[in-house]
Amino acid sequence: MLKLAAQKIILDRIKIKGRVHRLAKGLEITVESGDDQLILSNDRFGLTVSAPTLEEGIAGISEEIDALFEVYVDEKIENLTHDAIRLRSSLRALIPAGAGT
């Protein structure tokens, strides 16, 4: 199979807790072709998803972000480590203030 050079896409919306949210700042996703799959990744949040189509890959990235929100944003801050609090802050910065999650 022909492998293409990695490309970048910017997501401006993402589904969190069943609702689509417009992001405060675009989320950069690297898209690479693998063996019959696309590999979507984001270094900032440590995301990697493999999917047969771009649409399914984006849905997978959305699911991963949703899971991160559940673990870090929904958790009581006193239960988080310093690094987890920084990640929580970065995740919360994805959604414009007042948009709620």
C-alpha positions as CSV (number, residue, x, y, z in Angstrom):
1,M,0.0,0.0,0.0
2,L,1.2,3.5,-0.8
3,K,2.0,5.5,2.3
4,L,1.5,9.2,2.2
5,A,3.4,11.8,4.2
6,A,1.8,12.8,7.5
7,Q,-0.7,15.6,7.3
8,K,-2.2,18.0,9.9
9,I,-5.8,18.7,10.4
10,I,-7.4,21.1,12.9
11,L,-10.5,20.1,14.7
12,D,-12.7,23.1,15.7
13,R,-15.4,21.0,17.3
14,I,-15.4,17.9,19.5
15,K,-18.1,15.8,21.2
16,I,-17.8,15.7,25.0
17,K,-20.4,14.1,27.2
18,G,-22.8,13.7,24.3
19,R,-22.7,17.3,23.2
20,V,-20.7,18.9,20.4
21,H,-18.6,21.8,21.6
22,R,-16.9,24.4,19.5
23,L,-13.3,24.5,20.7
24,A,-11.7,27.7,22.0
25,K,-8.7,26.9,19.9
26,G,-8.3,24.4,17.1
27,L,-7.0,21.0,18.2
28,E,-4.1,19.9,15.8
29,I,-4.3,16.3,14.8
30,T,-1.6,14.5,12.8
31,V,-2.9,12.0,10.2
32,E,-0.7,9.3,8.9
33,S,-1.5,6.4,6.6
34,G,-0.8,2.9,7.9
35,D,-1.6,-0.6,6.7
36,D,-5.2,-0.2,5.6
37,Q,-5.7,2.3,8.5
38,L,-5.3,5.9,9.3
39,I,-3.4,6.8,12.4
40,L,-4.6,10.1,14.1
41,S,-2.6,11.5,16.9
42,N,-2.1,14.6,19.1
43,D,1.0,14.9,21.1
44,R,-0.3,17.6,23.5
45,F,-2.8,15.1,25.0
46,G,-1.0,11.9,24.2
47,L,-3.8,10.7,21.9
48,T,-3.4,8.0,19.2
49,V,-6.3,6.4,17.3
50,S,-6.3,4.0,14.4
51,A,-9.3,3.9,12.1
52,P,-10.2,2.9,8.6
53,T,-11.6,6.3,7.7
54,L,-10.9,9.9,8.7
55,E,-14.5,10.3,10.1
56,E,-14.0,7.2,12.3
57,G,-10.6,8.5,13.4
58,I,-12.0,11.9,14.4
59,A,-14.8,10.1,16.3
60,G,-12.1,8.1,18.1
61,I,-10.2,11.2,19.0
62,S,-13.4,12.7,20.3
63,E,-14.0,9.6,22.5
64,E,-10.4,9.8,23.8
65,I,-10.9,13.5,24.8
66,D,-14.2,12.6,26.4
67,A,-12.5,9.9,28.5
68,L,-9.8,12.4,29.5
69,F,-12.5,14.8,30.6
70,E,-14.2,12.1,32.7
71,V,-10.9,11.2,34.4
72,Y,-9.4,14.6,34.9
73,V,-12.0,17.3,34.7
74,D,-14.8,15.6,36.4
75,E,-12.6,14.4,39.3
76,K,-12.2,16.4,42.5
77,I,-9.1,18.5,42.2
78,E,-7.8,17.4,45.6
79,N,-7.6,13.8,44.2
80,L,-5.3,14.9,41.3
81,T,-1.5,15.1,41.2
82,H,0.3,18.3,40.1
83,D,0.7,16.9,36.5
84,A,-2.9,15.8,36.4
85,I,-4.0,19.3,37.5
86,R,-2.0,20.8,34.6
87,L,-3.6,18.3,32.2
88,R,-7.0,19.2,33.6
89,S,-6.3,22.9,33.0
90,S,-5.3,22.2,29.4
91,L,-8.4,20.1,28.8
92,R,-10.7,22.8,30.3
93,A,-9.0,25.4,28.1
94,L,-10.3,23.5,25.0
95,I,-13.9,24.7,25.8
96,P,-14.6,28.4,25.8
97,A,-15.5,29.8,29.3
98,G,-19.3,29.6,29.9
99,A,-19.8,26.8,27.4
100,G,-20.1,24.1,30.2
101,T,-19.4,20.4,29.8
